[in-house]
Amino acid sequence: MNNQDNQIKNPKVEVPTGTNLNDKDYMNCLLSSLKEMVKNYAISLTEASNEALYEEYLRMFNEYSSLQREVFELMFRKGWYVLEKAENNKIDSKYQCLNQEFTDLNG
């Protein structure tokens, strides 16, 4: 099986090359910023000092999380992200490993 058969992707929307920023560059920057914000809000949630603050952080976390997902999905539709299909044996192996860790924790 060649590498192409193991990928999940859409047709790639070509963007200009060169030193000027293009749509893909801007979207990558936006996605990176949103990912960082979501991580920081997750930390803030665990350290919120009162319920009102926690609720506001949670609202913002959900908003930025949804926006991050929308940006990723748009980039995927444009072919700027390629996913790899997971082979069944890899999934089974990971499941067994995690299941064993779970059993060890509860044993």
TAWOUR-V733684 format. One record per run of one state. SS is the DSSP state (H for helix, E for strand, - for the rest). FROM is the first residue (numbers start at 1). LEN is the number of residues. If there is no record, write none. Layout:
ss=SS from=FROM len=LEN
ss=SS from=FROM len=LEN
This chain:
ss=- from=1 len=2
ss=H from=3 len=4
ss=E from=7 len=2
ss=- from=9 len=14
ss=H from=23 len=25
ss=- from=48 len=3
ss=H from=51 len=27
ss=- from=78 len=5
ss=E from=83 len=2
ss=- from=85 len=3
ss=H from=88 len=19
ss=- from=107 len=1
